[in-house]
Amino acid sequence: MSDERRLFDTNILVHAYNISDERKHEIALSLVKKAWQEGGGITSLQNLMEFFTVITKKVKRPISKNDAEILVKDILNSENWEVVDRDEDIFIKAMGIAKEANISLWDALIGATMIENGIRKIVTDNEKDFHKIKGIEVVNPFRS
């Protein structure tokens, strides 16, 4: 993967810290480890919120809320991770994207947040929705 700025979607973070799918875990973990070691990890506050919920409740082998909180705080406090967030203008832009692309507001919010922060690539396995957002390139590390 190039050095160009790219946002790690929730599913990448979840696969990095959950071993239910061993193949996806290994791939995601290597990407996330590289971000921890070399910098360049970007995610959104929304992704971290989703990560906390999914990793503690919605996966086959959830982790404790304490462990998830530590992971989230470590990302928030790390110099190797950039966490971007949305504001009112991004929310308004996201509503337009959701209508235009016919996708959920939640994915549109991530896309709008990326665009407003100059991030053009998303690392995700949610190709179906993010391909619909103009100006976003999807990188699916799980494709064979």
C-alpha positions in Angstrom: 0.0 0.0 0.0 1.3 3.4 -0.9 2.2 6.2 1.6 -0.7 8.3 0.4 -3.1 9.2 3.3 -5.7 6.6 3.9 -8.4 6.1 6.5 -8.8 2.7 8.2 -12.5 1.8 8.3 -14.1 0.2 11.4 -14.0 -3.3 9.9 -10.2 -3.1 9.5 -9.8 -2.2 13.2 -12.2 -4.9 14.2 -10.4 -7.6 12.2 -7.1 -6.5 13.6 -8.2 -7.1 17.2 -10.6 -10.0 16.6 -9.4 -13.5 15.6 -12.8 -14.9 14.4 -11.6 -14.8 10.8 -7.9 -15.7 10.9 -7.0 -14.7 7.4 -8.6 -11.2 7.7 -7.2 -10.9 11.2 -3.6 -11.4 9.9 -4.0 -9.0 7.0 -5.7 -6.3 9.1 -3.3 -6.7 12.0 -0.3 -6.2 9.7 -1.7 -3.0 8.4 -2.6 -1.7 11.9 0.8 -2.8 13.3 2.5 -0.8 10.6 0.5 2.3 11.5 1.4 1.8 15.2 5.1 1.5 14.4 5.6 3.8 11.5 2.8 6.3 11.8 0.3 7.2 9.1 -2.7 5.6 10.8 -5.8 7.6 10.2 -9.3 6.9 11.4 -12.4 8.9 12.4 -13.9 9.4 15.7 -17.0 7.7 14.3 -14.9 4.7 13.4 -13.6 4.4 16.9 -17.1 4.6 18.3 -18.3 1.9 16.0 -15.1 -0.2 16.8 -15.9 0.0 20.5 -19.5 -1.2 20.0 -18.6 -4.0 17.5 -15.5 -5.4 19.3 -17.3 -5.5 22.7 -20.7 -6.8 21.5 -21.1 -7.9 17.9 -18.3 -10.3 17.2 -18.0 -14.0 17.9 -15.4 -13.4 20.7 -15.9 -9.9 22.1 -13.2 -8.3 24.2 -14.0 -6.5 27.5 -15.1 -2.9 27.5 -12.1 -2.1 29.6 -9.7 -3.5 27.0 -11.6 -1.8 24.2 -11.5 1.5 26.0 -7.7 1.1 26.4 -7.3 0.5 22.7 -9.4 3.5 21.7 -7.6 5.8 24.2 -4.3 4.5 22.9 -5.2 5.5 19.3 -6.6 8.9 20.5 -3.4 9.6 22.4 -0.9 8.2 19.9 1.3 10.4 17.7 1.2 7.7 15.1 -2.5 7.9 14.6 -4.6 10.9 13.3 -8.2 10.9 14.3 -10.5 13.1 12.2 -14.0 14.2 13.2 -17.0 15.8 11.6 -18.8 19.1 12.2 -22.1 20.6 11.1 -20.9 21.4 7.6 -19.7 17.8 7.2 -23.0 16.5 8.5 -24.8 18.6 5.9 -22.5 17.4 3.1 -23.0 13.8 4.3 -26.8 14.1 4.0 -26.3 15.1 0.4 -23.9 12.2 -0.2 -26.3 9.7 1.4 -29.1 10.9 -0.9 -27.0 11.0 -4.0 -25.2 7.7 -3.5 -28.2 5.9 -1.8 -26.1 4.8 1.1 -26.4 5.0 4.9 -25.8 8.3 6.6 -23.1 6.6 8.7 -21.0 5.7 5.7 -21.7 9.0 4.1 -20.5 10.8 7.2 -17.2 8.8 7.1 -16.9 9.7 3.4 -17.6 13.4 3.9 -15.2 13.5 6.8 -12.5 12.0 4.7 -13.1 14.4 1.8 -13.1 17.5 4.1 -9.8 16.3 5.6 -8.1 15.7 2.3 -8.2 11.9 2.6 -9.0 10.2 -0.7 -8.4 6.5 0.1 -10.3 4.2 2.5 -9.0 0.8 3.6 -12.1 -1.3 4.0 -14.0 -4.4 2.9 -17.1 -2.3 2.4 -16.6 -1.7 -1.3 -20.3 -1.7 -2.1 -21.0 1.5 -0.3 -17.8 3.5 -0.4 -17.4 3.0 -4.2 -20.5 5.1 -4.6 -18.9 8.2 -3.0 -17.4 10.4 -5.6 -13.8 11.3 -4.8 -13.1 8.2 -2.6 -10.9 5.3 -3.7 -11.5 2.0 -2.0 -8.6 -0.3 -1.1 -9.8 -3.7 0.0 -6.8 -5.5 1.5 -8.8 -8.8 1.7 -9.2 -9.2 -2.0 -7.2 -12.1 -3.3 
